[in-house]
Amino acid sequence: MLSIAVIGGGAAGMAAALAAASRGAAVSVFERQARVGRKLSVTGNGRCNLTNLHASPEHYHGEETGFPLPALRRMDAAGTLEFFRGLGLLTAAEPDGRVYPLSNTAGSVVDVLRYALEAAGVRVETGCEVRSVQREKGGFRILTAAGPHPADRAVVACGGLAGERFGGTDLGYRLLKGLGHSCTPLGQGLVQLRSDSPFCRSLKGIRADARAQVSAGGALLEEAEGEVQFTEYGLSGPLIFELSRSALSVPGAAVTLDLVRALSEEELRELLLARSRSTPALPLEDVFVGTVQNRIGRVLVRACGLDLQRAVSSLTGAEAALLARKAKSFSFSVTGGMGMPNAQVTVGGVRTSEFDPETLESRLCPGLYACGEVLDVDGDCGGYNLQWAWSSGALAGASAAEEGHA
Ligand SMILES: Cc1cc2nc3c(=O)[nH]c(=O)nc-3n(C[C@H](O)[C@H](O)[C@H](O)COP(=O)(O)OP(=O)(O)OC[C@H]3O[C@@H](n4cnc5c(N)ncnc54)[C@H](O)[C@@H]3O)c2cc1C
């Protein structure tokens, strides 16, 4: 019977262990934290957005854009739902394709995986860090905190650097580098953005629906729509997470928000001028009332350098145009991300060209496999990263358990 050591008991590691065990291998999972699935238990704000019905290769990034395709083809979103249904987990999809457990609790996802590992006879060693993986004749010697462990095959599923509080670490990169692999530069992905705009602080706590454009040096890098959240340090919310990759890809980028998507600039200008006629005594600070939240309205007036206490009746056509332009294109310079501890995913990772995409076996070290975030694959916001963890984990585990491989 083939013995397989899975290093890391996160999403990818558990999927790999189950796939390998279901093919008859003797599987041991080594997890350095006190329990498996620690990061999984906090995903999706504690709800776990476990996949997305629209999961397809264009939602993934890395040096080799085609790399995730074979794994995603073997286990797509429907396959993931079937897998979890088989473990007894009921799920529900939201209109945008995001899938959550019906219990709305990430703990349910961790629990069904934990019970399945137990039922499959997988040995799970928690609180057990793997310090190095050494190649030996016909297999591997896994050096753990509790001593050495021999294995015919090894699957590295250590995750990435993001979300340090929940287990993000560079250990996986180090283990794989020790076996001859190399890494692309690592960066923060799906993260809040810092801005030195003086208006963030005034808008702190407000959530707004917006269209956002990321640009740098006059070039448009990306645009999207959704919810933005203003914070003391800058911008957050699903829309910002989605755009963070491109906003951090070049220095000096800016995020420009359209805060009144329902109207064109000209329509908004007309509306403001109509207000100056219909309610002439209104102070200028309330000129946007009914179109955006009051606090946003006041900030827009200030950002245009206009006196908040002036009567709306005094608004000139040029000033109305200025206000409308500001509301439709309110720009925030990006000074950085909120850091790897706050990031949801690591951009970059172990070079995928060093692995066979059809099996996830190392091209440099036969019998060694890698899956999940440790590889240079990162997905968009919306369940894509966990889908990659399930798909790549299942593929690595299944390949490792095949007698013919290695
Ligand atoms: C706050 C937060 C929310 C998120 N929400 C979502 C979401 O809703 N949907 C989504 O798709 N993605 C989400 N993500 C991203 C997603 O959680 C990760 O991409 C995914 O967990 C990666 O799976 P993985 O198995 O590769 O790594 P992990 O889940 O990080 O698991 C790796 C495991 O390996 C262990 N380990 C590392 N090194 C060693 C070692 N040397 N020895 C033993 N054990 C080791 C770690 O302790 C860890 O438990 C979120 C991330 C964060 C931080």
The ligand as a MOL file (V3000), in Angstrom:
LIG
                    3D

  0  0  0     0  0            999 V3000
M  V30 BEGIN CTAB
M  V30 COUNTS 53 58 0 0 0
M  V30 BEGIN ATOM
M  V30 1 C -9.8230 35.8970 6.0970 0
M  V30 2 C -9.8640 35.0680 4.8370 0
M  V30 3 C -11.0850 34.8470 4.2230 0
M  V30 4 C -11.1320 34.0970 3.0370 0
M  V30 5 N -12.3340 33.8480 2.4620 0
M  V30 6 C -12.4080 33.0990 1.3310 0
M  V30 7 C -13.6660 32.7400 0.7700 0
M  V30 8 O -14.7280 33.0170 1.3250 0
M  V30 9 N -13.6480 32.0240 -0.4000 0
M  V30 10 C -12.4920 31.6520 -1.0120 0
M  V30 11 O -12.5400 31.0240 -2.0670 0
M  V30 12 N -11.2810 31.9180 -0.4620 0
M  V30 13 C -11.2220 32.6210 0.6990 0
M  V30 14 N -10.0010 32.8650 1.2610 0
M  V30 15 C -8.7910 32.2730 0.6460 0
M  V30 16 C -8.7070 30.7740 0.9930 0
M  V30 17 O -8.9850 30.6010 2.3600 0
M  V30 18 C -7.3300 30.1960 0.6850 0
M  V30 19 O -6.9700 30.4800 -0.6330 0
M  V30 20 C -7.3410 28.6720 0.9040 0
M  V30 21 O -7.6030 28.3960 2.2490 0
M  V30 22 C -6.0120 28.0610 0.4950 0
M  V30 23 O -6.0560 26.6910 0.8170 0
M  V30 24 P -4.7080 25.9110 1.1440 0
M  V30 25 O -5.1280 24.5660 1.6310 0
M  V30 26 O -3.7790 26.0180 0.0090 0
M  V30 27 O -4.0490 26.7230 2.3450 0
M  V30 28 P -4.5620 26.8800 3.8620 0
M  V30 29 O -6.0410 26.7920 3.9130 0
M  V30 30 O -3.8860 28.0910 4.3610 0
M  V30 31 O -3.9760 25.5920 4.5810 0
M  V30 32 C -2.5960 25.3630 4.7140 0
M  V30 33 C -2.3710 24.6320 6.0100 0
M  V30 34 O -1.0420 24.1600 6.0670 0
M  V30 35 C -0.5550 24.3050 7.3810 0
M  V30 36 N 0.9050 24.3030 7.3150 0
M  V30 37 C 1.6860 25.2120 6.6800 0
M  V30 38 N 2.9800 24.8480 6.7690 0
M  V30 39 C 3.0140 23.7020 7.4620 0
M  V30 40 C 4.0790 22.8470 7.8880 0
M  V30 41 N 5.3440 23.0890 7.5650 0
M  V30 42 N 3.7630 21.7440 8.6140 0
M  V30 43 C 2.4680 21.4580 8.9340 0
M  V30 44 N 1.4410 22.2350 8.5650 0
M  V30 45 C 1.6970 23.3450 7.8090 0
M  V30 46 C -1.1750 25.6110 7.8310 0
M  V30 47 O -1.2160 25.7010 9.2430 0
M  V30 48 C -2.5600 25.5340 7.2030 0
M  V30 49 O -3.5230 24.9670 8.0800 0
M  V30 50 C -9.9260 33.5900 2.4590 0
M  V30 51 C -8.7070 33.8140 3.0980 0
M  V30 52 C -8.6720 34.5450 4.2840 0
M  V30 53 C -7.3420 34.7780 4.9540 0
M  V30 END ATOM
M  V30 BEGIN BOND
M  V30 1 1 1 2
M  V30 2 1 2 3
M  V30 3 2 2 52
M  V30 4 2 3 4
M  V30 5 1 4 5
M  V30 6 1 4 50
M  V30 7 2 5 6
M  V30 8 1 6 7
M  V30 9 1 6 13
M  V30 10 2 7 8
M  V30 11 1 7 9
M  V30 12 1 9 10
M  V30 13 2 10 11
M  V30 14 1 10 12
M  V30 15 2 12 13
M  V30 16 1 13 14
M  V30 17 1 14 15
M  V30 18 1 14 50
M  V30 19 1 15 16
M  V30 20 1 16 17
M  V30 21 1 16 18
M  V30 22 1 18 19
M  V30 23 1 18 20
M  V30 24 1 20 21
M  V30 25 1 20 22
M  V30 26 1 22 23
M  V30 27 1 23 24
M  V30 28 2 24 25
M  V30 29 1 24 26
M  V30 30 1 24 27
M  V30 31 1 27 28
M  V30 32 2 28 29
M  V30 33 1 28 30
M  V30 34 1 28 31
M  V30 35 1 31 32
M  V30 36 1 32 33
M  V30 37 1 33 34
M  V30 38 1 33 48
M  V30 39 1 34 35
M  V30 40 1 35 36
M  V30 41 1 35 46
M  V30 42 1 36 37
M  V30 43 1 36 45
M  V30 44 2 37 38
M  V30 45 1 38 39
M  V30 46 1 39 40
M  V30 47 2 39 45
M  V30 48 1 40 41
M  V30 49 2 40 42
M  V30 50 1 42 43
M  V30 51 2 43 44
M  V30 52 1 44 45
M  V30 53 1 46 47
M  V30 54 1 46 48
M  V30 55 1 48 49
M  V30 56 2 50 51
M  V30 57 1 51 52
M  V30 58 1 52 53
M  V30 END BOND
M  V30 END CTAB
M  END
